[in-house]
Amino acid sequence: MKELYIIVGHYGSGKTEIALNLAIKLLDEGKGPINLVDLDFINPYFRSRNFTEQYKEMGINIISTEEHYRTLDMPALSPRIFGALQDYKPTVFDVGGDDVGALALGYFYNYLSKMNYEMWYVINANRPMTATAEKAYNYLVSIERASRLKVTHLLNNTHLLHETTVQDIKKGNELCRELSKLCGLPIKYTVGKKEILEGIKDVAGEVFYIKNINSHLLMEAIK
């Protein structure tokens, strides 16, 4: 059965970093080659598509806009996305935040609604729109309404970039547990760097260790 993961959440929650790390994780598990669909039209600074050539060499096929539209902030969807949905390869969707990202995801509703997928709602308790369980729940509902798809799991990815502390993760754990009670969804992972998560005994869900990925640290992250 095809593995299909859809990563959604508020702008700045860390969706792209999780999508890139998940693609590497699936590859390390021997499930390659992997498709990674970049539907992020919101963040112009850190996008999966920026790593297209490097990831191609690893066995991860990043699909976004066509080559001549790649640097533009516009929802020019590639027809290759439909091909990725129909082949056998594990596929990860990196979805942009806010309504634009969810609406772009909804464009594939007729395909996705008939498939077995996991839709992960990434929560950063340090972002103002998801700083409380009620706000995070309202944002979840807005994503589901715009995409017409249902979230299946919650992820705690509370961080302050390189200044993230154990207390940040714990705050995110508490928020995710409250949100889980509100929406009835399970907590899939607590996400973070290994050196931080090892200092926390009571995490929500399983642990998902990630490495920061950017243009300077990419090769170190995938060693």
Secondary structure, DSSP 8 states (H G I E B T S, - for coil): ---EEEEEESTTS-HHHHHHHHHHHHHHTT--SEEEEEE--S-SSS-GGGGHHHHHHHTEEEE-S-GGGTTSSS----THHHHHHHSSS-EEEEE-SHHHHHHHHHTTHHHHTTS--EEEEEE-TTSGGGSSHHHHHHHHHHHHHHH-----EEEE----GGG--HHHHHHHHHHHHHHHHHH---EEEEEE-HHHHTT-SS-SSEEEE----STTTHHHHT-
